Amino acid sequence: MSFLSRYVNKQLSAYQNELIQTHYEEVENMYRQVRGWRHDYRNHIQVMKSYAAAGDLEALKGYLNELDEDLSTVDTVIRTGNRMTDAILNSKISLARARKIPVIAEAHVPVALKTAEIDLCIIIGNLFDNAIEASMALPEEKRMIRVYMDMKGTRLYMSFTNMTASGKLKKTGGIFRTTKGSEHGFGLVRIDSIVERYHGYLSRNSEEGAFTTEILLPQE
């Protein structure tokens, strides 16, 4: 193995480990918030009972509205039964919404997949991170990320679409240009190499105002 190949592999490995650690930290933060809300559940009930006993309906409604807003920040929105898919998607959706990016997500994923969890983590994490970064360049009213996952026969289908700040992105040597640094490049390389290893299909398409990545991974 050449020095360049060893260097690239080392960089890819370091990037992969950092990416996975980031995702798990995001998921742990989300679950920590859920545990905290559950811990305070009894206190919330006592406060609402006191408002009800005093006949203070306005205070009760106000408190309920605050609880509803608080809970919506930690509620999981994707429940497929596949733990890794749910964990990554929900953590990224929570992150996107915290940054004022609306997310339309639909996922139908089997509980068990042939695709390794680490590979699924890398693909979904990179696609979502890229979509979030692109969305941040837009005014809030124009931001949107659309995610769709489902089985097409024996293949897992993934589609990620985000709005872009300008027209169609330009390609250099068959690859879409990016203003991000080397880490972004390594992320794309990792996605491409994983799809190739599974003998899957990958398509990146830039239309006016939108960028879409589609992936098919065999599950036989």
Phi, psi and omega per residue, in radians:
M1 nan 2.299 -3.090
S2 -1.267 2.873 3.116
F3 -1.059 -0.711 -3.124
L4 -1.112 -0.730 3.136
S5 -1.125 -0.732 3.114
R6 -1.116 -0.689 3.136
Y7 -1.120 -0.804 -3.133
V8 -1.088 -0.784 3.137
N9 -1.080 -0.683 3.121
K10 -1.126 -0.756 3.135
Q11 -1.141 -0.722 3.127
L12 -1.114 -0.735 3.138
S13 -1.111 -0.760 3.140
A14 -1.118 -0.738 3.134
Y15 -1.126 -0.740 3.138
Q16 -1.061 -0.799 -3.138
N17 -1.111 -0.705 3.129
E18 -1.146 -0.709 -3.128
L19 -1.107 -0.827 -3.120
I20 -1.091 -0.760 3.132
Q21 -1.066 -0.709 3.120
T22 -1.085 -0.780 -3.126
H23 -1.094 -0.794 -3.118
Y24 -1.146 -0.584 3.086
E25 -1.156 -0.675 3.113
E26 -1.124 -0.772 3.135
V27 -1.124 -0.774 3.136
E28 -1.078 -0.660 3.107
N29 -1.110 -0.726 3.118
M30 -1.111 -0.799 -3.139
Y31 -1.169 -0.565 3.102
R32 -1.112 -0.695 3.092
Q33 -1.126 -0.699 3.120
V34 -1.109 -0.781 3.136
R35 -1.087 -0.668 3.123
G36 -1.127 -0.724 3.141
W37 -1.131 -0.739 3.139
R38 -1.119 -0.641 -3.137
H39 -1.105 -0.604 -3.095
D40 -1.553 0.022 -3.032
Y41 -0.969 -0.840 -3.105
R42 -1.076 -0.689 3.116
N43 -1.112 -0.705 3.112
H44 -1.062 -0.738 -3.139
I45 -1.086 -0.745 -3.128
Q46 -1.100 -0.724 3.131
V47 -1.098 -0.792 -3.118
M48 -1.165 -0.623 3.099
K49 -1.135 -0.646 -3.138
S50 -1.191 -0.686 3.087
Y51 -1.115 -0.735 -3.119
A52 -1.148 -0.720 -3.132
A53 -1.124 -0.576 3.141
A54 -1.468 -0.084 -3.132
G55 1.257 0.314 -3.120
D56 -1.560 1.410 -3.072
L57 -1.190 -0.572 -3.142
E58 -1.130 -0.760 3.112
A59 -1.140 -0.683 3.131
L60 -1.114 -0.794 3.128
K61 -1.104 -0.710 3.119
G62 -1.092 -0.721 3.132
Y63 -1.161 -0.714 3.108
L64 -1.098 -0.678 3.105
N65 -1.124 -0.693 3.106
E66 -1.131 -0.726 3.118
L67 -1.131 -0.708 -3.130
D68 -1.099 -0.743 3.126
E69 -1.162 -0.709 -3.136
D70 -1.133 -0.771 -3.102
L71 -1.199 -0.565 -3.112
S72 -1.137 -0.357 -3.133
T73 -1.369 -0.268 -3.113
V74 -2.136 -0.096 -3.115
D75 -1.168 2.329 3.080
T76 -1.329 2.385 -3.078
V77 -1.876 -0.272 3.119
I78 -2.043 2.154 3.129
R79 -2.342 1.554 -3.127
T80 -1.691 -0.383 -3.034
G81 1.738 -0.354 3.055
N82 -1.487 1.934 -2.945
R83 -1.071 -0.773 -3.118
M84 -1.150 -0.775 3.127
T85 -1.054 -0.821 3.136
D86 -1.077 -0.764 -3.097
A87 -1.094 -0.869 -3.096
I88 -1.185 -0.824 -3.123
L89 -1.069 -0.818 -3.101
N90 -1.161 -0.646 3.122
S91 -1.167 -0.696 -3.126
K92 -1.282 -0.643 3.082
I93 -1.103 -0.738 3.100
S94 -1.069 -0.742 3.127
L95 -1.117 -0.771 -3.131
A96 -1.098 -0.794 -3.115
R97 -1.164 -0.558 3.072
A98 -1.127 -0.439 3.118
R99 -1.726 0.354 3.070
K100 1.111 0.695 3.101
I101 -2.042 1.922 3.090
P102 -1.106 2.461 3.131
V103 -2.209 2.217 3.022
I104 -1.877 1.946 -3.032
A105 -2.245 2.394 3.059
E106 -2.471 2.190 -3.095
A107 -2.427 2.264 3.066
H108 -2.242 1.652 -3.020
V109 -2.164 2.337 3.098
P110 -1.062 2.681 3.113
V111 -1.040 -0.699 3.138
A112 -1.994 2.336 3.111
L113 -2.212 2.670 3.044
K114 -1.301 -0.510 3.121
T115 -1.131 2.248 -3.138
A116 -1.096 2.532 -3.121
E117 -1.015 -0.683 -3.117
I118 -1.116 -0.649 3.115
D119 -1.227 -0.708 3.107
L120 -1.107 -0.698 3.107
C121 -1.049 -0.798 -3.103
I122 -1.140 -0.777 -3.104
I123 -1.142 -0.967 -3.091
I124 -1.105 -0.748 -3.120
G125 -1.065 -0.805 3.134
N126 -1.133 -0.787 -3.126
L127 -1.069 -0.739 -3.131
F128 -1.214 -0.750 3.137
D129 -1.059 -0.725 3.120
N130 -1.122 -0.720 -3.136
A131 -1.156 -0.696 3.124
I132 -1.126 -0.781 -3.115
E133 -1.114 -0.723 3.117
A134 -1.127 -0.661 -3.124
S135 -1.172 -0.560 -3.109
M136 -1.155 -0.297 3.111
A137 -1.441 -0.074 -3.104
L138 -1.830 2.714 2.980
P139 -1.133 2.666 -3.028
E140 -0.940 -0.672 -3.057
E141 -1.227 -0.217 -3.132
K142 -1.875 0.022 -3.109
R143 -1.415 2.495 3.067
M144 -3.009 2.390 3.031
I145 -2.188 2.308 3.115
R146 -2.079 2.220 -3.129
V147 -2.158 2.325 3.088
Y148 -2.428 2.268 3.101
M149 -2.362 2.356 3.141
D150 -2.871 2.903 3.050
M151 -1.551 2.322 3.006
K152 -2.023 1.652 -3.027
G153 1.190 -2.070 3.129
T154 -1.805 0.278 -3.118
R155 -2.088 2.447 3.070
L156 -1.472 2.166 -3.114
Y157 -1.830 2.323 3.085
M158 -2.263 2.336 3.091
S159 -2.349 2.192 3.099
F160 -2.150 2.164 3.120
T161 -2.215 2.353 3.045
N162 -2.388 2.663 3.073
M163 -1.297 2.620 -3.133
T164 -2.106 2.764 -3.033
A165 -1.297 -0.446 -3.087
S166 -2.274 -2.845 -3.138
G167 -1.273 -2.654 -3.111
K168 -1.084 2.367 3.085
L169 -1.250 2.600 -3.120
K170 -1.657 2.619 3.111
K171 -1.818 2.562 3.006
T172 -2.207 1.996 -3.099
G173 1.099 0.604 3.119
G174 1.436 0.033 -3.108
I175 -2.064 2.379 3.116
F176 -1.158 2.365 3.127
R177 -1.202 2.695 3.078
T178 -2.471 2.609 3.097
T179 -1.662 -0.006 -3.126
K180 -1.454 2.963 -3.061
G181 -1.419 -2.854 -3.042
S182 -1.135 -0.534 -3.128
E183 -1.067 -0.686 3.102
H184 -1.085 -0.733 3.120
G185 -1.069 -0.733 3.106
F186 -1.134 -0.614 3.112
G187 -1.092 -0.766 3.104
L188 -1.139 -0.698 3.111
V189 -1.079 -0.724 3.135
R190 -1.107 -0.765 3.107
I191 -1.045 -0.844 -3.113
D192 -1.055 -0.749 -3.082
S193 -1.202 -0.635 3.116
I194 -1.157 -0.819 3.131
V195 -1.055 -0.729 3.128
E196 -1.127 -0.699 -3.125
R197 -1.114 -0.597 3.114
Y198 -1.532 0.070 -3.084
H199 0.979 0.770 -3.124
G200 -1.673 -2.861 -3.094
Y201 -2.249 2.422 3.121
L202 -2.405 2.356 3.107
S203 -2.410 2.288 3.036
R204 -2.046 2.248 -3.049
N205 -2.358 2.230 3.123
S206 -1.969 2.028 3.031
E207 -1.937 3.072 -3.128
E208 -1.059 1.944 3.055
G209 1.452 0.078 -3.122
A210 -2.620 2.578 3.102
F211 -2.260 2.251 -3.074
T212 -2.224 2.355 3.010
T213 -2.036 2.266 3.100
E214 -2.126 2.396 -3.112
I215 -2.393 2.421 3.025
L216 -2.152 2.199 3.135
L217 -2.127 2.080 3.108
P218 -1.055 2.495 -3.116
Q219 -2.110 0.286 3.095
E220 -1.511 nan nan
